[in-house]
Amino acid sequence: MQVTEGVLPDEITDLASGYRRVPAGKIVNAVTWMEARAPVQGLAQPLAMTRVTEPDPAVYRAVFLEIGAPWLWDRAAEMSDADIAAHFADPRQHLYYGHDESGGRVGMVEFSVTDSNEIEITYFGLFPSLTGRGFGKRLMAGALDQAWRLEPSRIWLHTSSFDHHSVIGFYGACGFEPYAAGFEITDDPRIKGTLPRGAAPQIPLIETEWVPGAR
């Protein structure tokens, strides 16, 4: 599940209805911001969660990209080893791995504590081979258990239309309610080279400008 970093941007009020085309090499996704103001009781049996404050950069990058490349996450690919170390040296940045009963790693969660006593879940996901087995809610239950212990005023995140079609319902069942919508335009990481060209085949890769009549 894709959850990407960023605060709520300014509202655009001059949008006329209709289709818009973006330049080749750009990708566009619809975004929904969601928040939780209180824990959900009985969500699921939480997975065991291990906080990692000094992640091995190679391991972190491998986990991040295995989980996130299918959804075009590429932040870890852009970060050097020093960048990763510096990021998690900040105590406001939390990284957790979720584990099943055998101790096997099943997914990861990142969240950040803001100066306004809010928590933003920035990344959340399972290994692709483990989806559909009930781990999603258990990973979220474990993450929220850790987050609510910090007594934030709210926990929020934003989702992407690149994600699975059930994501809004999933987060809703976990206690999150939508409060804003928008869109994000970014460079396609498969073109800029931070992800393989074959990543996320469900998302069209367009690198050549369309010309009427051209083949």
SVG drawing of the C-alpha trace seen along z (x, -y; Angstrom):
<svg xmlns="http://www.w3.org/2000/svg" viewBox="-16 -30 43 50">
<polyline fill="none" stroke="black" stroke-width="0.4" points="0.0,0.0 1.4,-3.3 1.6,-6.1 3.8,-9.0 5.2,-11.9 3.9,-15.4 1.7,-17.9 -1.7,-19.0 -1.0,-21.5 -2.9,-24.7 -6.3,-24.3 -6.6,-25.1 -9.9,-26.9 -9.6,-27.7 -9.9,-24.1 -12.4,-23.9 -14.0,-20.5 -12.5,-18.5 -9.6,-16.3 -6.0,-17.5 -2.9,-15.9 0.5,-16.1 3.9,-15.9 5.5,-12.6 7.6,-11.3 5.2,-12.6 2.8,-10.5 -0.4,-11.7 -2.3,-10.0 -5.4,-11.0 -4.7,-11.4 -7.1,-11.1 -6.0,-12.4 -7.4,-10.4 -7.1,-10.8 -7.8,-8.9 -8.7,-10.8 -9.0,-7.8 -8.0,-4.1 -10.3,-1.4 -11.1,1.3 -10.7,4.9 -9.2,4.0 -7.0,7.2 -4.4,9.1 -1.4,6.9 1.8,8.3 4.9,8.2 6.7,4.9 10.4,4.2 11.5,0.6 14.8,0.1 16.6,-3.1 19.9,-2.3 18.8,-0.3 21.4,1.4 21.1,-0.7 21.3,2.2 18.7,4.2 16.4,1.1 16.7,0.3 16.0,3.9 12.9,4.2 11.6,0.8 12.0,1.5 10.6,5.1 7.5,3.8 7.2,0.5 8.5,0.9 5.2,2.4 3.6,-1.0 6.4,-3.2 8.0,-4.0 11.5,-5.1 12.6,-7.2 15.1,-4.6 16.7,-4.3 17.4,-8.0 18.9,-7.9 22.6,-7.3 23.7,-5.2 24.5,-8.4 21.1,-9.8 19.4,-6.8 21.5,-7.0 20.8,-10.7 17.1,-10.3 16.6,-7.7 18.9,-9.4 16.1,-11.9 14.1,-10.5 10.9,-11.8 11.3,-9.3 10.0,-5.8 10.7,-2.6 9.1,0.7 9.2,4.2 6.2,6.4 6.8,10.1 4.6,13.2 4.5,15.8 7.5,17.6 9.5,14.3 9.5,13.9 9.4,10.3 6.1,9.6 6.1,5.8 7.2,2.4 5.8,-0.9 7.3,-4.3 5.8,-7.2 6.9,-10.6 6.0,-12.7 5.4,-16.3 6.1,-19.4 2.3,-19.9 2.0,-16.5 0.5,-14.7 1.7,-11.5 1.9,-11.0 2.2,-7.4 4.5,-7.9 5.0,-4.3 3.0,-1.1 3.1,2.2 3.5,5.9 5.8,8.0 3.9,8.7 4.0,12.5 2.1,12.1 -0.8,10.0 -4.3,11.5 -3.4,13.6 -4.8,11.2 -1.5,9.6 -2.5,6.1 -4.8,5.3 -2.5,7.0 0.4,4.9 -1.7,1.8 -2.9,2.8 0.7,3.2 1.7,-0.2 -1.3,-2.0 -0.6,-0.4 2.9,-1.9 1.7,-5.3 -1.2,-5.8 1.3,-5.2 2.8,-8.5 -0.5,-10.2 -0.8,-12.2 -3.7,-14.5 -4.4,-12.6 -2.8,-10.1 -3.0,-10.9 -1.8,-9.6 -2.6,-9.9 -3.3,-7.3 -2.7,-7.0 -4.8,-5.9 -1.8,-3.8 -2.6,-1.6 -4.9,1.4 -8.6,0.5 -9.5,1.5 -7.2,-0.9 -9.8,-3.4 -12.0,-0.7 -9.0,0.8 -8.0,-2.4 -11.6,-3.2 -11.9,0.2 -8.7,-0.8 -10.4,-4.0 -9.3,-6.5 -11.8,-9.0 -11.2,-10.9 -11.0,-14.7 -9.4,-16.0 -8.7,-15.0 -6.2,-16.2 -3.7,-15.0 0.1,-14.5 2.3,-15.0 5.8,-13.6 8.6,-12.4 8.2,-8.7 10.9,-6.9 11.2,-4.3 12.3,-7.0 14.6,-8.9 16.2,-5.5 15.5,-5.0 13.3,-2.0 13.5,0.7 11.5,0.0 9.4,3.1 8.2,2.0 4.5,1.4 3.3,2.6 -0.2,1.6 0.8,-2.1 1.4,-3.2 4.9,-4.3 4.8,-7.2 8.1,-8.7 7.4,-10.1 5.2,-13.1 2.1,-12.2 2.0,-13.7 -1.3,-13.5 -0.9,-11.0 2.5,-9.7 3.1,-6.0"/>
</svg>
